[in-house]
Amino acid sequence: MNNFFTQTKAIKTLTLVAAASIVATLAACSNPSDNNSATVNEPQTEEVATSSSTNQALAQELQGKPVVVDIYADWCAGCKKIKPTLEALKKDYGDTANFIVFDVTDKATTEASEAKAKELGLSDIFAKYKAKTATVAVMNPGTGEVVELFQKNPNKADYVAALDTTNKQINN
């Protein structure tokens, strides 16, 4: 009988730990100020006002093509939701846009992504959005301006419009 109570107590403890882990994962994957995830019918797009006088051109290797920055983590449900859209964009725009993924899955990948961001002149955007997974920024590399910022948005047409707008800015 004593063994039964010990096993029951262990099961309850494991259940509580699992529940706490799920809650922590969900909290980390969502924007704390807006816990409403976007759906296919309600894409979230955040307009970003930037001053071109404070923006700086990105690394030389990124020049001439729009830059798509993806803040990604393996555990993020929103990242999984937008992954097919981003893969399709890479297939369609692979030669005409730079795709950068900052993986913040764990401490090691976050540190590697931070170093990559610094190297590419993307430290500011990385610092600002590293805690907001499933965020994708379309940037003008010549000015460092964020042309469009998306959060949990699987709508390919929105990204295409942002890429086309950015291409026009670069070529004018």
Contacts in CASP RR format, 6 or more apart in sequence:
PFRMAT RR
TARGET T0000
AUTHOR 0000-0000-0000
METHOD contacts of the structure
MODEL  1
MNNFFTQTKAIKTLTLVAAASIVATLAACSNPSDNNSATVNEPQTEEVAT
SSSTNQALAQELQGKPVVVDIYADWCAGCKKIKPTLEALKKDYGDTANFI
VFDVTDKATTEASEAKAKELGLSDIFAKYKAKTATVAVMNPGTGEVVELF
QKNPNKADYVAALDTTNKQINN
25 75 0 8 1.000
26 77 0 8 1.000
28 75 0 8 1.000
28 76 0 8 1.000
28 133 0 8 1.000
29 73 0 8 1.000
29 75 0 8 1.000
29 76 0 8 1.000
29 77 0 8 1.000
29 78 0 8 1.000
29 79 0 8 1.000
29 133 0 8 1.000
29 134 0 8 1.000
30 37 0 8 1.000
31 132 0 8 1.000
31 151 0 8 1.000
34 44 0 8 1.000
37 77 0 8 1.000
37 78 0 8 1.000
37 152 0 8 1.000
38 44 0 8 1.000
38 151 0 8 1.000
38 152 0 8 1.000
38 153 0 8 1.000
38 154 0 8 1.000
40 154 0 8 1.000
40 155 0 8 1.000
43 150 0 8 1.000
43 152 0 8 1.000
43 153 0 8 1.000
43 154 0 8 1.000
43 155 0 8 1.000
43 158 0 8 1.000
44 150 0 8 1.000
44 151 0 8 1.000
44 152 0 8 1.000
44 153 0 8 1.000
45 148 0 8 1.000
45 149 0 8 1.000
45 150 0 8 1.000
45 151 0 8 1.000
45 153 0 8 1.000
45 158 0 8 1.000
46 149 0 8 1.000
46 150 0 8 1.000
46 151 0 8 1.000
47 148 0 8 1.000
47 149 0 8 1.000
48 137 0 8 1.000
48 146 0 8 1.000
48 148 0 8 1.000
48 149 0 8 1.000
50 144 0 8 1.000
50 145 0 8 1.000
50 146 0 8 1.000
52 143 0 8 1.000
52 145 0 8 1.000
55 143 0 8 1.000
55 144 0 8 1.000
55 145 0 8 1.000
56 121 0 8 1.000
56 144 0 8 1.000
57 63 0 8 1.000
57 141 0 8 1.000
57 142 0 8 1.000
57 143 0 8 1.000
57 144 0 8 1.000
58 67 0 8 1.000
58 120 0 8 1.000
58 121 0 8 1.000
58 122 0 8 1.000
58 139 0 8 1.000
58 141 0 8 1.000
58 142 0 8 1.000
58 144 0 8 1.000
59 119 0 8 1.000
59 120 0 8 1.000
59 121 0 8 1.000
61 120 0 8 1.000
62 98 0 8 1.000
62 100 0 8 1.000
62 120 0 8 1.000
62 141 0 8 1.000
63 141 0 8 1.000
63 142 0 8 1.000
64 141 0 8 1.000
64 142 0 8 1.000
64 170 0 8 1.000
65 96 0 8 1.000
65 97 0 8 1.000
65 98 0 8 1.000
65 141 0 8 1.000
65 167 0 8 1.000
65 170 0 8 1.000
66 93 0 8 1.000
66 96 0 8 1.000
66 97 0 8 1.000
66 98 0 8 1.000
66 138 0 8 1.000
66 139 0 8 1.000
66 140 0 8 1.000
66 141 0 8 1.000
66 147 0 8 1.000
66 162 0 8 1.000
66 163 0 8 1.000
66 166 0 8 1.000
66 167 0 8 1.000
66 170 0 8 1.000
67 97 0 8 1.000
67 98 0 8 1.000
67 100 0 8 1.000
67 122 0 8 1.000
67 137 0 8 1.000
67 138 0 8 1.000
67 139 0 8 1.000
67 140 0 8 1.000
67 141 0 8 1.000
68 86 0 8 1.000
68 89 0 8 1.000
68 93 0 8 1.000
68 97 0 8 1.000
68 98 0 8 1.000
68 99 0 8 1.000
68 100 0 8 1.000
68 136 0 8 1.000
68 137 0 8 1.000
68 138 0 8 1.000
68 139 0 8 1.000
68 159 0 8 1.000
68 163 0 8 1.000
69 100 0 8 1.000
69 102 0 8 1.000
69 122 0 8 1.000
69 125 0 8 1.000
69 126 0 8 1.000
69 136 0 8 1.000
69 137 0 8 1.000
69 139 0 8 1.000
70 86 0 8 1.000
70 99 0 8 1.000
70 100 0 8 1.000
70 101 0 8 1.000
70 102 0 8 1.000
70 135 0 8 1.000
70 136 0 8 1.000
71 102 0 8 1.000
71 104 0 8 1.000
71 126 0 8 1.000
71 129 0 8 1.000
71 130 0 8 1.000
71 132 0 8 1.000
71 133 0 8 1.000
71 134 0 8 1.000
71 135 0 8 1.000
71 136 0 8 1.000
72 79 0 8 1.000
72 101 0 8 1.000
72 102 0 8 1.000
72 103 0 8 1.000
72 104 0 8 1.000
72 105 0 8 1.000
72 133 0 8 1.000
72 134 0 8 1.000
73 79 0 8 1.000
73 103 0 8 1.000
73 104 0 8 1.000
73 105 0 8 1.000
73 133 0 8 1.000
74 103 0 8 1.000
74 105 0 8 1.000
75 105 0 8 1.000
76 133 0 8 1.000
76 134 0 8 1.000
78 133 0 8 1.000
78 134 0 8 1.000
78 152 0 8 1.000
79 133 0 8 1.000
79 134 0 8 1.000
81 134 0 8 1.000
81 152 0 8 1.000
81 154 0 8 1.000
82 134 0 8 1.000
82 136 0 8 1.000
82 150 0 8 1.000
82 152 0 8 1.000
82 153 0 8 1.000
82 154 0 8 1.000
84 154 0 8 1.000
85 153 0 8 1.000
85 154 0 8 1.000
85 155 0 8 1.000
85 156 0 8 1.000
85 159 0 8 1.000
86 99 0 8 1.000
86 136 0 8 1.000
86 159 0 8 1.000
88 156 0 8 1.000
89 97 0 8 1.000
89 99 0 8 1.000
89 156 0 8 1.000
89 159 0 8 1.000
89 160 0 8 1.000
89 163 0 8 1.000
90 99 0 8 1.000
92 160 0 8 1.000
93 99 0 8 1.000
93 163 0 8 1.000
96 163 0 8 1.000
96 167 0 8 1.000
97 163 0 8 1.000
98 141 0 8 1.000
100 116 0 8 1.000
100 120 0 8 1.000
100 122 0 8 1.000
102 113 0 8 1.000
102 116 0 8 1.000
102 117 0 8 1.000
102 122 0 8 1.000
102 126 0 8 1.000
102 130 0 8 1.000
103 109 0 8 1.000
103 110 0 8 1.000
103 112 0 8 1.000
103 113 0 8 1.000
104 110 0 8 1.000
104 113 0 8 1.000
104 130 0 8 1.000
104 131 0 8 1.000
104 133 0 8 1.000
110 130 0 8 1.000
113 126 0 8 1.000
113 130 0 8 1.000
114 123 0 8 1.000
114 126 0 8 1.000
114 130 0 8 1.000
116 122 0 8 1.000
117 123 0 8 1.000
117 125 0 8 1.000
117 126 0 8 1.000
117 127 0 8 1.000
125 137 0 8 1.000
125 139 0 8 1.000
125 146 0 8 1.000
129 135 0 8 1.000
129 137 0 8 1.000
132 151 0 8 1.000
134 151 0 8 1.000
134 152 0 8 1.000
135 149 0 8 1.000
135 150 0 8 1.000
135 151 0 8 1.000
136 149 0 8 1.000
136 150 0 8 1.000
136 151 0 8 1.000
136 153 0 8 1.000
136 159 0 8 1.000
137 146 0 8 1.000
137 148 0 8 1.000
137 149 0 8 1.000
137 150 0 8 1.000
138 146 0 8 1.000
138 147 0 8 1.000
138 148 0 8 1.000
138 149 0 8 1.000
138 150 0 8 1.000
138 159 0 8 1.000
138 162 0 8 1.000
138 163 0 8 1.000
138 166 0 8 1.000
139 145 0 8 1.000
139 146 0 8 1.000
139 147 0 8 1.000
139 166 0 8 1.000
140 147 0 8 1.000
140 166 0 8 1.000
140 169 0 8 1.000
140 170 0 8 1.000
141 170 0 8 1.000
142 170 0 8 1.000
147 162 0 8 1.000
147 165 0 8 1.000
147 166 0 8 1.000
147 169 0 8 1.000
148 158 0 8 1.000
148 161 0 8 1.000
148 162 0 8 1.000
148 165 0 8 1.000
148 166 0 8 1.000
150 158 0 8 1.000
150 159 0 8 1.000
150 162 0 8 1.000
153 159 0 8 1.000
END
